[in-house]
Amino acid sequence: MDLTAHPWFFCGIGGSGMLPLALILQGKGAQIAGSDRSRDQGRTPEKFAWLESLGFVLHPQDGSGITSAEQILVASAAVEDTVPEMVRAAELGCRRMRRADLLSTLFNAAPTSIAVGGTSGKSTVTGMLGWILTACGRDPTIMNGAVMKNFAGPDAPFASARVGAPAGPFVSEVDESDGSIAAYRPSIAVLNNVSLDHKSMEELRGLFGDFLARAGTAVVNLDDAESAALASRASGGALTFGIGTSAADIGVVEGSVAESPLGISAMIEHRRTAERHALALKVPGRHNLSNALAALAAAQAAGVPLGDAVRALEGYAGLARRFDVVGTSPDGVTVIDDFGHNPEKVAATLATLKAHPGRVIAFFQPHGYGPLRQMGTELAEVLATRLGAGDRAILCDPVYFGGTVDRSVGSERIVEMIRAHGGTAEHIPARADCAARMAELAAPGDRIVIMGARDDTLSAFARDLLARLT
């Protein structure tokens, strides 16, 4: 596919899945323009100013940017046909591509393609693996849904992508929520876990099983029962990892795990070769140790010696909004910004917090009314059972930026279920009022965690809350 033969237009160019793809496409020489509802609404103006500084031409989301039948319109599957760009493209006869179709086309054309799949941990494993391959001189292209701190800086504050050599590996997280995972044909497929999120468990088992079957090599988490049960679908063979099972190919030496509030360490063991290497991560939580094992196993499958990969991983700086410590107030209240938005991610974040002393105030902004209906029961159980008697959950209304979604059932239902499970929770509809309430509740030694997805303004909300406490 000649990427430079036509101009491209990205509808929703600031989105977590669209922005890195636009960066990669531009890095390959394509001409890119775009629009975004968030830009029109004045949210995260610094992101769009940065894109314009890179040469992206941005338009209001009113159809005015679609001017020629030569343009190719890229949009996610969630974009409705009534959006002005979609209407105008149909009128002009522009070619349309789903975001996932474009990404899979680029991915499948790479000489070595590494797909990171699973319900949780995809962005972290992608960031870890991308950093290992970069530090080990493999010059990868990386497609991530989160800003990678190793690649971020004053000139690249939203570095959710890296453009590498044409002959280098292509590393990407792949999404099961819209079924687009079926479009990828990976050299190496990583399956981190399988749990309820956007689809039923039956659908997920089918999608992830087929994902492993299409791969040259599968990398599978044996700690996760659902993933382990799918390992037999790996037609090209499986390399396994896990913390809690001696059956895994790559694991940890029993008794070697040591946790701190901001990191975790362990002795890594490759049981096929009897290699052992000490690893000290700069990100906390056993879930991140599991993510590290996934990245190390994938790097091994890509030909990187385990010792080299472990040494590289010690320099991994983390991702924005993944247990991202915003700061601590003068009287000792710590604010943490986190992407937790489904039951498994929220559970991992709360487990990391509860491994150390101090009360937790967990703020949660649901990332949509649809997902809340799908996983509300499980989410309420996690918020009730993973928090202690003195902890508190606070929920505002789900994020909503327009569209025709049914908004009849919201966060108040989740709070009722949390209370029914014995937890302590409050529903405060407006997010600004939640900030005032958390500032009122906060006491020295508390940890306040801000959780949610699909809303870049949550990071600013966390920073503003810290400023209020200072």
Summary of the structure (lengths in Angstrom):
residues: 470
radius of gyration: 21.8
end to end distance: 53.5
largest distance: 64.4
contacts: 1694
relative contact order: 0.09
helix: 36%
strand: 21%
